[in-house]
Structures are given as C-alpha cells and as structure tokens.
Amino acid sequence: MPLLQRRGFPRSPVSVSEVRAFAVHVLGEWGVTERLSDVELCLSELATNALLHGVPAGREFGVTLALDASLLRAEVRDSGDGTPVVDAPDCEQMSGRGLYLVQHLADGWGFRNHVVGKSVWCEFKFDP
C-alpha cells in the first residue's frame, strides 16, 4: 500500500522553505534519503510557481507526497488556471528556470487540470 502525506500551505514566500522542510521530514520518516536534494529543489520550484502563478490572495496551495515501492510522486495543487510551460532558460533573466529544472531532475513530470485549479507533479524513481 502506498504511503501518502498531504499538507496545505498559505500564500506566503516563507511557505517555500516550509514545503522543503515538510518534504525532508516526511521522506525521513519513510526512510528515503536517495535523491533528497532533487526532490527538495523540484518541490521548491513547483511551490514557487504556485505562489507566483496559481494562488489568489487569501488562498492556500496543497502539497502531496506519495511513495509506492520505488516511485515517489510530489504534487503541488493550486487554484489558478493556465497551462504550465517549460521555457528554455534565458541567461539574462533572474527567473524562469523552474519547470526546466524539474524536467531535467525528475524522472517524469506533468500536470492535470481540475474543475478549479491544477496540479503539477514530478516523479522520482528509487532503487528498491
């Protein structure tokens, strides 16, 4: 049976570090240490995108971690609309690399639309 943890976070810049701490805590409880830096970075980028593009004032975004055998799925759900797009990084810009990093660090990623909002997820494979 898969392990599952969910938590909501407020629309606040401090939430990004709280998301990372949540992931480190949960994965530690589950005994997952492999690829922890990749998971932290990808979740940080997805949470930042939710704050910048998906969470209206006064709303929260949710983070779900699910571990099934050798596959971890990290998902961020927000109430914004729009389709996540991977842009080629622009060396002249200070931002805009989030999904590019996720695409290259995770073993898979994607999104799904909901009646209200969307979820953006990434997956990491581990040795059993």
N, CA, C and O atoms as a Tinker XYZ file with bonds, in Angstrom:
   512  protein
     1  N      0.840000   -1.166000    0.000000    73     2
     2  CA     0.000000    0.000000    0.000000    64     1     3
     3  C      0.898000    1.246000    0.000000    63     2     4     5
     4  O      1.869000    1.305000    0.754000    81     3
     5  N      0.580000    2.234000   -0.835000    73     3     6
     6  CA     1.428000    3.426000   -0.899000    64     5     7
     7  C      1.335000    4.267000    0.373000    63     6     8     9
     8  O      0.308000    4.296000    1.051000    81     7
     9  N      2.435000    4.946000    0.673000    73     7    10
    10  CA     2.467000    5.910000    1.766000    64     9    11
    11  C      2.041000    7.255000    1.199000    63    10    12    13
    12  O      2.385000    7.592000    0.067000    81    11
    13  N      1.286000    8.031000    1.991000    73    11    14
    14  CA     0.738000    9.284000    1.494000    64    13    15
    15  C      0.717000   10.328000    2.598000    63    14    16    17
    16  O      0.303000   10.042000    3.721000    81    15
    17  N      1.164000   11.536000    2.281000    73    15    18
    18  CA     1.090000   12.672000    3.203000    64    17    19
    19  C      0.657000   13.895000    2.411000    63    18    20    21
    20  O      1.143000   14.138000    1.307000    81    19
    21  N     -0.277000   14.675000    2.996000    73    19    22
    22  CA    -0.752000   15.914000    2.375000    64    21    23
    23  C     -0.682000   17.039000    3.390000    63    22    24    25
    24  O     -0.831000   16.832000    4.594000    81    23
    25  N     -0.449000   18.244000    2.865000    73    23    26
    26  CA    -0.458000   19.419000    3.741000    64    25    27
    27  C     -0.750000   20.665000    2.915000    63    26    28    29
    28  O     -0.317000   20.781000    1.768000    81    27
    29  N     -1.491000   21.595000    3.513000    73    27    30
    30  CA    -1.769000   22.875000    2.878000    64    29    31
    31  C     -0.795000   23.934000    3.372000    63    30    32    33
    32  O     -0.309000   23.871000    4.501000    81    31
    33  N     -0.517000   24.908000    2.512000    73    31    34
    34  CA     0.406000   25.993000    2.832000    64    33    35
    35  C     -0.219000   27.322000    2.428000    63    34    36    37
    36  O     -0.886000   27.401000    1.396000    81    35
    37  N     -0.011000   28.371000    3.231000    73    35    38
    38  CA    -0.578000   29.678000    2.890000    64    37    39
    39  C      0.169000   30.348000    1.743000    63    38    40    41
    40  O      1.302000   29.989000    1.422000    81    39
    41  N     -0.480000   31.311000    1.147000    73    39    42
    42  CA     0.153000   32.098000    0.079000    64    41    43
    43  C      1.129000   33.079000    0.721000    63    42    44    45
    44  O      0.774000   34.210000    1.055000    81    43
    45  N      2.357000   32.618000    0.885000    73    43    46
    46  CA     3.396000   33.406000    1.537000    64    45    47
    47  C      4.755000   32.917000    1.040000    63    46    48    49
    48  O      4.947000   31.715000    0.860000    81    47
    49  N      5.704000   33.837000    0.816000    73    47    50
    50  CA     7.033000   33.402000    0.373000    64    49    51
    51  C      7.704000   32.429000    1.340000    63    50    52    53
    52  O      8.485000   31.578000    0.913000    81    51
    53  N      7.410000   32.542000    2.635000    73    51    54
    54  CA     8.021000   31.638000    3.613000    64    53    55
    55  C      7.535000   30.196000    3.425000    63    54    56    57
    56  O      8.173000   29.257000    3.901000    81    55
    57  N      6.419000   30.029000    2.740000    73    55    58
    58  CA     5.879000   28.683000    2.520000    64    57    59
    59  C      6.813000   27.804000    1.701000    63    58    60    61
    60  O      6.798000   26.583000    1.857000    81    59
    61  N      7.619000   28.397000    0.838000    73    59    62
    62  CA     8.520000   27.593000    0.006000    64    61    63
    63  C      9.511000   26.832000    0.886000    63    62    64    65
    64  O      9.744000   25.643000    0.665000    81    63
    65  N     10.091000   27.497000    1.874000    73    63    66
    66  CA    11.016000   26.791000    2.776000    64    65    67
    67  C     10.259000   25.795000    3.647000    63    66    68    69
    68  O     10.807000   24.754000    4.011000    81    67
    69  N      9.005000   26.100000    3.987000    73    67    70
    70  CA     8.194000   25.156000    4.764000    64    69    71
    71  C      7.873000   23.906000    3.948000    63    70    72    73
    72  O      7.813000   22.807000    4.499000    81    71
    73  N      7.668000   24.064000    2.654000    73    71    74
    74  CA     7.441000   22.909000    1.773000    64    73    75
    75  C      8.676000   22.014000    1.765000    63    74    76    77
    76  O      8.560000   20.793000    1.873000    81    75
    77  N      9.855000   22.614000    1.638000    73    75    78
    78  CA    11.091000   21.821000    1.663000    64    77    79
    79  C     11.233000   21.085000    2.994000    63    78    80    81
    80  O     11.572000   19.902000    3.017000    81    79
    81  N     10.977000   21.782000    4.099000    73    79    82
    82  CA    11.086000   21.152000    5.421000    64    81    83
    83  C     10.076000   20.013000    5.563000    63    82    84    85
    84  O     10.400000   18.966000    6.123000    81    83
    85  N      8.868000   20.208000    5.064000    73    83    86
    86  CA     7.836000   19.171000    5.084000    64    85    87
    87  C      8.325000   17.934000    4.328000    63    86    88    89
    88  O      8.195000   16.811000    4.815000    81    87
    89  N      8.885000   18.144000    3.139000    73    87    90
    90  CA     9.370000   17.020000    2.333000    64    89    91
    91  C     10.500000   16.281000    3.037000    63    90    92    93
    92  O     10.501000   15.050000    3.084000    81    91
    93  N     11.457000   17.018000    3.584000    73    91    94
    94  CA    12.581000   16.386000    4.285000    64    93    95
    95  C     12.074000   15.578000    5.473000    63    94    96    97
    96  O     12.534000   14.460000    5.707000    81    95
    97  N     11.128000   16.138000    6.224000    73    95    98
    98  CA    10.579000   15.440000    7.394000    64    97    99
    99  C      9.855000   14.151000    6.978000    63    98   100   101
   100  O     10.112000   13.080000    7.528000    81    99
   101  N      8.955000   14.270000    6.009000    73    99   102
   102  CA     8.168000   13.104000    5.584000    64   101   103
   103  C      9.070000   12.026000    4.987000    63   102   104   105
   104  O      8.943000   10.850000    5.327000    81   103
   105  N      9.972000   12.421000    4.107000    73   103   106
   106  CA    10.846000   11.425000    3.488000    64   105   107
   107  C     11.767000   10.787000    4.517000    63   106   108   109
   108  O     12.102000    9.608000    4.400000    81   107
   109  N     12.179000   11.551000    5.520000    73   107   110
   110  CA    12.966000   10.979000    6.616000    64   109   111
   111  C     12.177000    9.933000    7.379000    63   110   112   113
   112  O     12.707000    8.873000    7.711000    81   111
   113  N     10.894000   10.228000    7.664000    73   111   114
   114  CA    10.033000    9.242000    8.337000    64   113   115
   115  C      9.886000    7.976000    7.503000    63   114   116   117
   116  O      9.789000    6.876000    8.047000    81   115
   117  N      9.869000    8.129000    6.196000    73   115   118
   118  CA     9.710000    6.992000    5.299000    64   117   119
   119  C     11.035000    6.296000    5.002000    63   118   120   121
   120  O     11.050000    5.267000    4.326000    81   119
   121  N     12.145000    6.841000    5.494000    73   119   122
   122  CA    13.454000    6.244000    5.265000    64   121   123
   123  C     14.028000    6.508000    3.885000    63   122   124   125
   124  O     14.912000    5.785000    3.427000    81   123
   125  N     13.529000    7.537000    3.223000    73   123   126
   126  CA    14.012000    7.882000    1.886000    64   125   127
   127  C     15.094000    8.948000    2.017000    63   126   128   129
   128  O     14.832000   10.055000    2.487000    81   127
   129  N     16.312000    8.607000    1.600000    73   127   130
   130  CA    17.409000    9.579000    1.621000    64   129   131
   131  C     17.982000    9.795000    0.224000    63   130   132   133
   132  O     18.638000   10.803000   -0.039000    81   131
   133  N     17.735000    8.856000   -0.651000    73   131   134
   134  CA    18.234000    8.934000   -2.023000    64   133   135
   135  C     17.533000   10.068000   -2.772000    63   134   136   137
   136  O     16.310000   10.193000   -2.708000    81   135
   137  N     18.295000   10.882000   -3.472000    73   135   138
   138  CA    17.786000   11.952000   -4.339000    64   137   139
   139  C     17.031000   13.046000   -3.578000    63   138   140   141
   140  O     16.221000   13.768000   -4.158000    81   139
   141  N     17.298000   13.158000   -2.302000    73   139   142
   142  CA    16.596000   14.138000   -1.479000    64   141   143
   143  C     16.800000   15.559000   -2.000000    63   142   144   145
   144  O     15.856000   16.350000   -2.008000    81   143
   145  N     17.996000   15.892000   -2.430000    73   143   146
   146  CA    18.265000   17.240000   -2.951000    64   145   147
   147  C     17.437000   17.529000   -4.199000    63   146   148   149
   148  O     16.930000   18.638000   -4.368000    81   147
   149  N     17.299000   16.533000   -5.074000    73   147   150
   150  CA    16.488000   16.717000   -6.280000    64   149   151
   151  C     15.024000   16.939000   -5.923000    63   150   152   153
   152  O     14.366000   17.810000   -6.492000    81   151
   153  N     14.517000   16.150000   -4.981000    73   151   154
   154  CA    13.122000   16.288000   -4.555000    64   153   155
   155  C     12.902000   17.668000   -3.947000    63   154   156   157
   156  O     11.927000   18.345000   -4.275000    81   155
   157  N     13.801000   18.086000   -3.064000    73   155   158
   158  CA    13.681000   19.408000   -2.433000    64   157   159
   159  C     13.657000   20.523000   -3.469000    63   158   160   161
   160  O     12.807000   21.412000   -3.412000    81   159
   161  N     14.584000   20.477000   -4.409000    73   159   162
   162  CA    14.670000   21.535000   -5.412000    64   161   163
   163  C     13.426000   21.562000   -6.293000    63   162   164   165
   164  O     12.874000   22.631000   -6.555000    81   163
   165  N     12.986000   20.404000   -6.747000    73   163   166
   166  CA    11.807000   20.355000   -7.613000    64   165   167
   167  C     10.556000   20.832000   -6.883000    63   166   168   169
   168  O      9.765000   21.591000   -7.443000    81   167
   169  N     10.371000   20.396000   -5.646000    73   167   170
   170  CA     9.215000   20.859000   -4.875000    64   169   171
   171  C      9.291000   22.356000   -4.623000    63   170   172   173
   172  O      8.273000   23.046000   -4.656000    81   171
   173  N     10.473000   22.851000   -4.375000    73   171   174
   174  CA    10.668000   24.279000   -4.177000    64   173   175
   175  C     10.242000   25.058000   -5.426000    63   174   176   177
   176  O      9.577000   26.089000   -5.325000    81   175
   177  N     10.624000   24.564000   -6.584000    73   175   178
   178  CA    10.257000   25.227000   -7.838000    64   177   179
   179  C      8.749000   25.156000   -8.084000    63   178   180   181
   180  O      8.148000   26.142000   -8.508000    81   179
   181  N      8.135000   24.002000   -7.823000    73   179   182
   182  CA     6.688000   23.879000   -8.027000    64   181   183
   183  C      5.918000   24.764000   -7.055000    63   182   184   185
   184  O      4.916000   25.373000   -7.431000    81   183
   185  N      6.377000   24.840000   -5.810000    73   183   186
   186  CA     5.720000   25.704000   -4.824000    64   185   187
   187  C      5.868000   27.173000   -5.212000    63   186   188   189
   188  O      4.918000   27.947000   -5.095000    81   187
   189  N      7.043000   27.552000   -5.668000    73   187   190
   190  CA     7.258000   28.932000   -6.110000    64   189   191
   191  C      6.343000   29.269000   -7.278000    63   190   192   193
   192  O      5.755000   30.350000   -7.315000    81   191
   193  N      6.220000   28.352000   -8.232000    73   191   194
   194  CA     5.312000   28.586000   -9.356000    64   193   195
   195  C      3.873000   28.729000   -8.890000    63   194   196   197
   196  O      3.136000   29.568000   -9.408000    81   195
   197  N      3.464000   27.924000   -7.922000    73   195   198
   198  CA     2.102000   28.046000   -7.394000    64   197   199
   199  C      1.890000   29.427000   -6.786000    63   198   200   201
   200  O      0.848000   30.048000   -6.997000    81   199
   201  N      2.868000   29.904000   -6.040000    73   199   202
   202  CA     2.754000   31.231000   -5.431000    64   201   203
   203  C      2.724000   32.338000   -6.477000    63   202   204   205
   204  O      1.942000   33.282000   -6.363000    81   203
   205  N      3.563000   32.227000   -7.484000    73   203   206
   206  CA     3.665000   33.288000   -8.489000    64   205   207
   207  C      2.532000   33.274000   -9.503000    63   206   208   209
   208  O      2.115000   34.327000   -9.984000    81   207
   209  N      2.030000   32.083000   -9.831000    73   207   210
   210  CA     1.099000   31.976000  -10.950000    64   209   211
   211  C     -0.246000   31.341000  -10.615000    63   210   212   213
   212  O     -1.155000   31.372000  -11.444000    81   211
   213  N     -0.398000   30.766000   -9.426000    73   211   214
   214  CA    -1.595000   29.960000   -9.242000    64   213   215
   215  C     -2.429000   30.177000   -8.013000    63   214   216   217
   216  O     -3.548000   29.670000   -7.944000    81   215
   217  N     -1.934000   30.911000   -7.034000    73   215   218
   218  CA    -2.678000   31.023000   -5.781000    64   217   219
   219  C     -3.172000   32.457000   -5.613000    63   218   220   221
   220  O     -2.372000   33.363000   -5.380000    81   219
   221  N     -4.481000   32.672000   -5.730000    73   219   222
   222  CA    -5.006000   34.018000   -5.484000    64   221   223
   223  C     -4.835000   34.411000   -4.012000    63   222   224   225
   224  O     -4.676000   33.554000   -3.143000    81   223
   225  N     -4.871000   35.692000   -3.756000    73   223   226
   226  CA    -4.744000   36.195000   -2.382000    64   225   227
   227  C     -5.766000   35.518000   -1.472000    63   226   228   229
   228  O     -6.924000   35.328000   -1.843000    81   227
   229  N     -5.312000   35.161000   -0.278000    73   227   230
   230  CA    -6.194000   34.545000    0.708000    64   229   231
   231  C     -6.409000   33.053000    0.535000    63   230   232   233
   232  O     -7.142000   32.448000    1.319000    81   231
   233  N     -5.802000   32.451000   -0.451000    73   231   234
   234  CA    -5.979000   31.018000   -0.701000    64   233   235
   235  C     -4.715000   30.260000   -0.338000    63   234   236   237
   236  O     -3.650000   30.851000   -0.159000    81   235
   237  N     -4.845000   28.952000   -0.234000    73   235   238
   238  CA    -3.711000   28.072000    0.045000    64   237   239
   239  C     -3.382000   27.246000   -1.193000    63   238   240   241
   240  O     -4.149000   27.195000   -2.154000    81   239
   241  N     -2.227000   26.607000   -1.141000    73   239   242
   242  CA    -1.902000   25.573000   -2.117000    64   241   243
   243  C     -1.582000   24.308000   -1.329000    63   242   244   245
   244  O     -1.195000   24.372000   -0.162000    81   243
   245  N     -1.745000   23.166000   -1.975000    73   243   246
   246  CA    -1.530000   21.895000   -1.293000    64   245   247
   247  C     -0.350000   21.134000   -1.857000    63   246   248   249
   248  O     -0.040000   21.226000   -3.045000    81   247
   249  N      0.305000   20.380000   -0.987000    73   247   250
   250  CA     1.421000   19.524000   -1.389000    64   249   251
   251  C      1.087000   18.098000   -0.974000    63   250   252   253
   252  O      0.682000   17.850000    0.161000    81   251
   253  N      1.259000   17.174000   -1.894000    73   251   254
   254  CA     1.053000   15.754000   -1.628000    64   253   255
   255  C      2.332000   15.004000   -1.967000    63   254   256   257
   256  O      2.927000   15.208000   -3.025000    81   255
   257  N      2.742000   14.139000   -1.058000    73   255   258
   258  CA     3.859000   13.226000   -1.289000    64   257   259
   259  C      3.305000   11.812000   -1.225000    63   258   260   261
   260  O      2.600000   11.461000   -0.280000    81   259
   261  N      3.620000   11.004000   -2.221000    73   259   262
   262  CA     3.149000    9.622000   -2.260000    64   261   263
   263  C      4.311000    8.718000   -2.654000    63   262   264   265
   264  O      5.000000    8.967000   -3.643000    81   263
   265  N      4.516000    7.675000   -1.874000    73   263   266
   266  CA     5.590000    6.718000   -2.138000    64   265   267
   267  C      4.981000    5.341000   -2.318000    63   266   268   269
   268  O      4.294000    4.830000   -1.434000    81   267
   269  N      5.240000    4.751000   -3.469000    73   267   270
   270  CA     4.741000    3.414000   -3.767000    64   269   271
   271  C      5.924000    2.582000   -4.254000    63   270   272   273
   272  O      6.395000    2.755000   -5.379000    81   271
   273  N      6.393000    1.691000   -3.407000    73   271   274
   274  CA     7.564000    0.853000   -3.717000    64   273   275
   275  C      8.758000    1.737000   -4.036000    63   274   276   277
   276  O      9.345000    2.327000   -3.128000    81   275
   277  N      9.127000    1.839000   -5.294000    73   275   278
   278  CA    10.337000    2.578000   -5.666000    64   277   279
   279  C     10.031000    3.859000   -6.446000    63   278   280   281
   280  O     10.887000    4.356000   -7.178000    81   279
   281  N      8.821000    4.394000   -6.295000    73   279   282
   282  CA     8.438000    5.611000   -7.011000    64   281   283
   283  C      7.842000    6.625000   -6.047000    63   282   284   285
   284  O      6.880000    6.337000   -5.336000    81   283
   285  N      8.427000    7.813000   -6.035000    73   283   286
   286  CA     7.914000    8.921000   -5.237000    64   285   287
   287  C      7.267000    9.927000   -6.169000    63   286   288   289
   288  O      7.858000   10.326000   -7.173000    81   287
   289  N      6.051000   10.335000   -5.833000    73   287   290
   290  CA     5.382000   11.410000   -6.569000    64   289   291
   291  C      5.211000   12.585000   -5.626000    63   290   292   293
   292  O      4.692000   12.441000   -4.519000    81   291
   293  N      5.656000   13.754000   -6.080000    73   291   294
   294  CA     5.485000   15.007000   -5.354000    64   293   295
   295  C      4.569000   15.882000   -6.198000    63   294   296   297
   296  O      4.818000   16.096000   -7.384000    81   295
   297  N      3.508000   16.384000   -5.578000    73   295   298
   298  CA     2.493000   17.116000   -6.333000    64   297   299
   299  C      2.136000   18.404000   -5.614000    63   298   300   301
   300  O      2.000000   18.426000   -4.391000    81   299
   301  N      1.986000   19.477000   -6.380000    73   299   302
   302  CA     1.551000   20.765000   -5.842000    64   301   303
   303  C      0.257000   21.140000   -6.549000    63   302   304   305
   304  O      0.193000   21.188000   -7.778000    81   303
   305  N     -0.776000   21.404000   -5.746000    73   303   306
   306  CA    -2.075000   21.776000   -6.309000    64   305   307
   307  C     -2.402000   23.204000   -5.895000    63   306   308   309
   308  O     -2.283000   23.573000   -4.727000    81   307
   309  N     -2.819000   24.005000   -6.889000    73   307   310
   310  CA    -3.227000   25.372000   -6.598000    64   309   311
   311  C     -4.561000   25.658000   -7.274000    63   310   312   313
   312  O     -5.065000   24.836000   -8.040000    81   311
   313  N     -5.123000   26.809000   -6.993000    73   311   314
   314  CA    -6.443000   27.137000   -7.525000    64   313   315
   315  C     -6.377000   28.009000   -8.774000    63   314   316   317
   316  O     -7.402000   28.504000   -9.242000    81   315
   317  N     -5.183000   28.198000   -9.309000    73   315   318
   318  CA    -5.036000   29.001000  -10.523000    64   317   319
   319  C     -5.297000   28.184000  -11.770000    63   318   320   321
   320  O     -5.284000   26.953000  -11.754000    81   319
   321  N     -5.535000   28.908000  -12.853000    73   319   322
   322  CA    -5.705000   28.216000  -14.128000    64   321   323
   323  C     -4.423000   28.390000  -14.937000    63   322   324   325
   324  O     -3.423000   28.898000  -14.430000    81   323
   325  N     -4.460000   27.980000  -16.156000    73   323   326
   326  CA    -3.275000   28.101000  -17.002000    64   325   327
   327  C     -2.572000   26.773000  -17.163000    63   326   328   329
   328  O     -2.756000   25.845000  -16.375000    81   327
   329  N     -1.772000   26.708000  -18.190000    73   327   330
   330  CA    -1.027000   25.503000  -18.512000    64   329   331
   331  C      0.453000   25.731000  -18.241000    63   330   332   333
   332  O      1.040000   26.671000  -18.778000    81   331
   333  N      1.062000   24.891000  -17.420000    73   331   334
   334  CA     2.498000   25.033000  -17.184000    64   333   335
   335  C      3.287000   24.813000  -18.479000    63   334   336   337
   336  O      3.017000   23.875000  -19.229000    81   335
   337  N      4.248000   25.672000  -18.724000    73   335   338
   338  CA     5.051000   25.613000  -19.943000    64   337   339
   339  C      6.526000   25.632000  -19.563000    63   338   340   341
   340  O      6.957000   26.433000  -18.734000    81   339
   341  N      7.291000   24.739000  -20.182000    73   339   342
   342  CA     8.738000   24.717000  -19.971000    64   341   343
   343  C      9.375000   25.648000  -20.994000    63   342   344   345
   344  O      9.302000   25.415000  -22.201000    81   343
   345  N      9.994000   26.695000  -20.491000    73   343   346
   346  CA    10.717000   27.621000  -21.359000    64   345   347
   347  C     12.203000   27.307000  -21.301000    63   346   348   349
   348  O     12.717000   26.865000  -20.273000    81   347
   349  N     12.884000   27.538000  -22.408000    73   347   350
   350  CA    14.343000   27.431000  -22.395000    64   349   351
   351  C     14.875000   28.539000  -21.497000    63   350   352   353
   352  O     14.405000   29.674000  -21.581000    81   351
   353  N     15.839000   28.236000  -20.646000    73   351   354
   354  CA    16.353000   29.259000  -19.740000    64   353   355
   355  C     16.972000   30.433000  -20.497000    63   354   356   357
   356  O     17.678000   30.250000  -21.489000    81   355
   357  N     16.695000   31.625000  -20.013000    73   355   358
   358  CA    17.273000   32.844000  -20.563000    64   357   359
   359  C     18.345000   33.316000  -19.591000    63   358   360   361
   360  O     18.043000   33.717000  -18.467000    81   359
   361  N     19.585000   33.266000  -20.024000    73   359   362
   362  CA    20.712000   33.619000  -19.150000    64   361   363
   363  C     20.648000   35.057000  -18.665000    63   362   364   365
   364  O     21.296000   35.402000  -17.677000    81   363
   365  N     19.886000   35.895000  -19.333000    73   363   366
   366  CA    19.777000   37.304000  -18.956000    64   365   367
   367  C     18.722000   37.532000  -17.873000    63   366   368   369
   368  O     18.665000   38.615000  -17.291000    81   367
   369  N     17.896000   36.539000  -17.598000    73   367   370
   370  CA    16.803000   36.690000  -16.638000    64   369   371
   371  C     17.143000   36.027000  -15.309000    63   370   372   373
   372  O     17.897000   35.056000  -15.258000    81   371
   373  N     16.572000   36.571000  -14.234000    73   371   374
   374  CA    16.798000   36.026000  -12.894000    64   373   375
   375  C     15.841000   34.882000  -12.565000    63   374   376   377
   376  O     16.053000   34.173000  -11.582000    81   375
   377  N     14.807000   34.692000  -13.358000    73   375   378
   378  CA    13.825000   33.647000  -13.071000    64   377   379
   379  C     13.444000   32.953000  -14.374000    63   378   380   381
   380  O     13.980000   33.262000  -15.438000    81   379
   381  N     12.510000   32.013000  -14.273000    73   379   382
   382  CA    12.023000   31.336000  -15.464000    64   381   383
   383  C     12.653000   29.985000  -15.744000    63   382   384   385
   384  O     12.525000   29.456000  -16.848000    81   383
   385  N     13.334000   29.416000  -14.750000    73   383   386
   386  CA    14.002000   28.130000  -14.958000    64   385   387
   387  C     13.337000   26.971000  -14.216000    63   386   388   389
   388  O     13.786000   25.829000  -14.324000    81   387
   389  N     12.285000   27.250000  -13.473000    73   387   390
   390  CA    11.705000   26.259000  -12.580000    64   389   391
   391  C     11.323000   24.950000  -13.235000    63   390   392   393
   392  O     11.834000   23.895000  -12.861000    81   391
   393  N     10.429000   25.006000  -14.210000    73   391   394
   394  CA     9.985000   23.766000  -14.848000    64   393   395
   395  C     11.085000   23.135000  -15.690000    63   394   396   397
   396  O     11.103000   21.917000  -15.872000    81   395
   397  N     11.995000   23.941000  -16.201000    73   395   398
   398  CA    13.153000   23.407000  -16.923000    64   397   399
   399  C     13.979000   22.524000  -15.980000    63   398   400   401
   400  O     14.401000   21.430000  -16.355000    81   399
   401  N     14.204000   23.009000  -14.758000    73   399   402
   402  CA    14.938000   22.219000  -13.761000    64   401   403
   403  C     14.172000   20.950000  -13.399000    63   402   404   405
   404  O     14.752000   19.866000  -13.325000    81   403
   405  N     12.867000   21.091000  -13.172000    73   403   406
   406  CA    12.042000   19.927000  -12.826000    64   405   407
   407  C     12.127000   18.887000  -13.938000    63   406   408   409
   408  O     12.295000   17.698000  -13.669000    81   407
   409  N     12.012000   19.333000  -15.175000    73   407   410
   410  CA    12.058000   18.418000  -16.317000    64   409   411
   411  C     13.379000   17.647000  -16.372000    63   410   412   413
   412  O     13.402000   16.490000  -16.791000    81   411
   413  N     14.461000   18.272000  -15.959000    73   411   414
   414  CA    15.769000   17.636000  -16.052000    64   413   415
   415  C     16.186000   16.864000  -14.800000    63   414   416   417
   416  O     17.034000   15.976000  -14.884000    81   415
   417  N     15.612000   17.183000  -13.653000    73   415   418
   418  CA    15.986000   16.487000  -12.417000    64   417   419
   419  C     15.069000   15.311000  -12.094000    63   418   420   421
   420  O     15.519000   14.294000  -11.568000    81   419
   421  N     13.792000   15.451000  -12.407000    73   419   422
   422  CA    12.823000   14.395000  -12.095000    64   421   423
   423  C     12.821000   13.348000  -13.209000    63   422   424   425
   424  O     13.255000   13.613000  -14.330000    81   423
   425  N     12.324000   12.158000  -12.877000    73   423   426
   426  CA    12.206000   11.094000  -13.875000    64   425   427
   427  C     10.960000   11.260000  -14.733000    63   426   428   429
   428  O     10.833000   10.625000  -15.780000    81   427
   429  N     10.063000   12.094000  -14.300000    73   427   430
   430  CA     8.858000   12.397000  -15.055000    64   429   431
   431  C      8.154000   13.567000  -14.402000    63   430   432   433
   432  O      8.339000   13.820000  -13.211000    81   431
   433  N      7.356000   14.277000  -15.162000    73   431   434
   434  CA     6.571000   15.367000  -14.594000    64   433   435
   435  C      5.371000   15.604000  -15.502000    63   434   436   437
   436  O      5.346000   15.156000  -16.648000    81   435
   437  N      4.399000   16.300000  -14.986000    73   435   438
   438  CA     3.223000   16.617000  -15.775000    64   437   439
   439  C      2.263000   17.458000  -14.965000    63   438   440   441
   440  O      2.591000   17.937000  -13.880000    81   439
   441  N      1.077000   17.628000  -15.506000    73   439   442
   442  CA     0.054000   18.400000  -14.804000    64   441   443
   443  C     -1.313000   17.877000  -15.196000    63   442   444   445
   444  O     -1.470000   17.174000  -16.194000    81   443
   445  N     -2.289000   18.232000  -14.396000    73   443   446
   446  CA    -3.677000   17.927000  -14.739000    64   445   447
   447  C     -4.538000   19.072000  -14.231000    63   446   448   449
   448  O     -4.308000   19.628000  -13.157000    81   447
   449  N     -5.527000   19.402000  -15.032000    73   447   450
   450  CA    -6.462000   20.452000  -14.661000    64   449   451
   451  C     -7.596000   19.863000  -13.846000    63   450   452   453
   452  O     -7.993000   18.714000  -14.041000    81   451
   453  N     -8.107000   20.666000  -12.936000    73   451   454
   454  CA    -9.264000   20.300000  -12.128000    64   453   455
   455  C    -10.379000   21.294000  -12.438000    63   454   456   457
   456  O    -10.157000   22.276000  -13.145000    81   455
   457  N    -11.562000   21.047000  -11.917000    73   455   458
   458  CA   -12.654000   22.000000  -12.105000    64   457   459
   459  C    -12.190000   23.383000  -11.650000    63   458   460   461
   460  O    -12.424000   24.380000  -12.333000    81   459
   461  N    -11.540000   23.432000  -10.507000    73   459   462
   462  CA   -10.908000   24.661000  -10.029000    64   461   463
   463  C     -9.428000   24.361000   -9.834000    63   462   464   465
   464  O     -9.066000   23.541000   -8.990000    81   463
   465  N     -8.588000   25.007000  -10.596000    73   463   466
   466  CA    -7.151000   24.884000  -10.405000    64   465   467
   467  C     -6.512000   23.747000  -11.177000    63   466   468   469
   468  O     -7.089000   23.171000  -12.099000    81   467
   469  N     -5.288000   23.454000  -10.752000    73   467   470
   470  CA    -4.490000   22.427000  -11.419000    64   469   471
   471  C     -3.522000   21.808000  -10.423000    63   470   472   473
   472  O     -3.266000   22.364000   -9.355000    81   471
   473  N     -2.996000   20.661000  -10.785000    73   471   474
   474  CA    -1.922000   20.007000  -10.040000    64   473   475
   475  C     -0.737000   19.844000  -10.978000    63   474   476   477
   476  O     -0.893000   19.457000  -12.137000    81   475
   477  N      0.443000   20.142000  -10.465000    73   475   478
   478  CA     1.679000   19.899000  -11.202000    64   477   479
   479  C      2.473000   18.898000  -10.370000    63   478   480   481
   480  O      2.665000   19.099000   -9.171000    81   479
   481  N      2.930000   17.829000  -11.001000    73   479   482
   482  CA     3.590000   16.753000  -10.266000    64   481   483
   483  C      4.931000   16.401000  -10.907000    63   482   484   485
   484  O      5.187000   16.681000  -12.078000    81   483
   485  N      5.759000   15.783000  -10.099000    73   483   486
   486  CA     7.016000   15.222000  -10.597000    64   485   487
   487  C      7.251000   13.896000   -9.882000    63   486   488   489
   488  O      6.807000   13.698000   -8.751000    81   487
   489  N      7.952000   12.998000  -10.556000    73   487   490
   490  CA     8.194000   11.662000  -10.015000    64   489   491
   491  C      9.680000   11.346000   -9.990000    63   490   492   493
   492  O     10.455000   11.794000  -10.836000    81   491
   493  N     10.045000   10.556000   -8.986000    73   491   494
   494  CA    11.429000   10.148000   -8.788000    64   493   495
   495  C     11.466000    8.646000   -8.560000    63   494   496   497
   496  O     10.749000    8.125000   -7.706000    81   495
   497  N     12.299000    7.951000   -9.320000    73   495   498
   498  CA    12.462000    6.507000   -9.162000    64   497   499
   499  C     13.627000    6.238000   -8.222000    63   498   500   501
   500  O     14.640000    6.937000   -8.243000    81   499
   501  N     13.462000    5.212000   -7.401000    73   499   502
   502  CA    14.479000    4.804000   -6.441000    64   501   503
   503  C     14.791000    3.333000   -6.632000    63   502   504   505
   504  O     13.971000    2.576000   -7.151000    81   503
   505  N     15.984000    2.932000   -6.208000    73   503   506
   506  CA    16.302000    1.509000   -6.189000    64   505   507
   507  C     15.507000    0.865000   -5.063000    63   506   508   509
   508  O     15.485000    1.382000   -3.946000    81   507
   509  N     14.848000   -0.266000   -5.347000    73   507   510
   510  CA    14.051000   -0.919000   -4.285000    64   509   511
   511  C     14.917000   -1.476000   -3.176000    63   510   512
   512  O     14.400000   -2.049000   -2.218000    81   511
